[in-house]
Amino acid sequence: MQMSTQSDSIMSTVWVISLLIPILNIYALYKLIKRRNDHFHRQNLLTEDLLKFINTSAEAKGVKVELSPLERTLREGSYEEREKSAALWAILTLVTVLAGIYVYYFLMRDFHNHERREDSVWESISNYLSHIGVTFTLPVPLRRNFVPKRSFAIYIVLTIVTLGLFGLYWLYTLIKDPNEHFREHTIIESHLKNALTRISET
């Protein structure tokens, strides 16, 4: 009787764990996709405001600045960085494993490409600001590869070979890499704020 009770308890625990894991995975993917959307949207708004400020200041000073190269870069990134439904993709991972694999893929790819593109954007903004008399020094070196280019093919093979265990490390990188990128943002935006504050005080 005691053996049966222990067996039932173990089975219940296994059942609860097997139920919790998919729920936790859905929640984690939902949060990761949402912060991707939020960050890209916030960065687009910041860049748009900076371009308006640069353009307005340049006109007031009679300075000619050619913003079209940067605007073209932003347009090129707008398609890849378009919003993806966090709720929809998180739920789809319950329906098919392929949906979860695709979520891991675009989270890995989009943040890497975003950071590479953003390096160019920040350098352009620094140059534009210098033309209107704003000294904005970027942290050196800017390209510290916080979101490295990771091989999707290798990661998927390792996940399959390890029966999903490597997927835990993969999930860890999807959390860690953007966190490093966000910390870089805090530093850059602090420098930017100081530069603009000095202008407003003069």
Stockholm file with secondary structure:
# STOCKHOLM 1.0

chainA/1-202         MQMSTQSDSIMSTVWVISLLIPILNIYALYKLIKRRNDHFHRQNLLTEDLLKFINTSAEAKGVKVELSPLERTLREGSYEEREKSAALWAILTLVTVLAGIYVYYFLMRDFHNHERREDSVWESISNYLSHIGVTFTLPVPLRRNFVPKRSFAIYIVLTIVTLGLFGLYWLYTLIKDPNEHFREHTIIESHLKNALTRISET
#=GR chainA/1-202 SS CHHHHHHHHHHHHHHHHHHHHHHHHHHHHHHHHHHHHHHHHHHHHHHHHHHHHHHHHHHHHTCCCCCHHHHHHHHHHHHHTSCCCHHHHHHHHHHCHHHHHHHHHHHHHHHHHHHHHHHHHHHHHHHHHHHTTCCCCCCSSSCCCSSCCCCHHHHHHHHHHTTTHHHHHHHHHHHHHHHHHHHHHHHHHHHHHHHHHHHHHC
#=GC SS_cons         CHHHHHHHHHHHHHHHHHHHHHHHHHHHHHHHHHHHHHHHHHHHHHHHHHHHHHHHHHHHHTCCCCCHHHHHHHHHHHHHTSCCCHHHHHHHHHHCHHHHHHHHHHHHHHHHHHHHHHHHHHHHHHHHHHHTTCCCCCCSSSCCCSSCCCCHHHHHHHHHHTTTHHHHHHHHHHHHHHHHHHHHHHHHHHHHHHHHHHHHHC
//
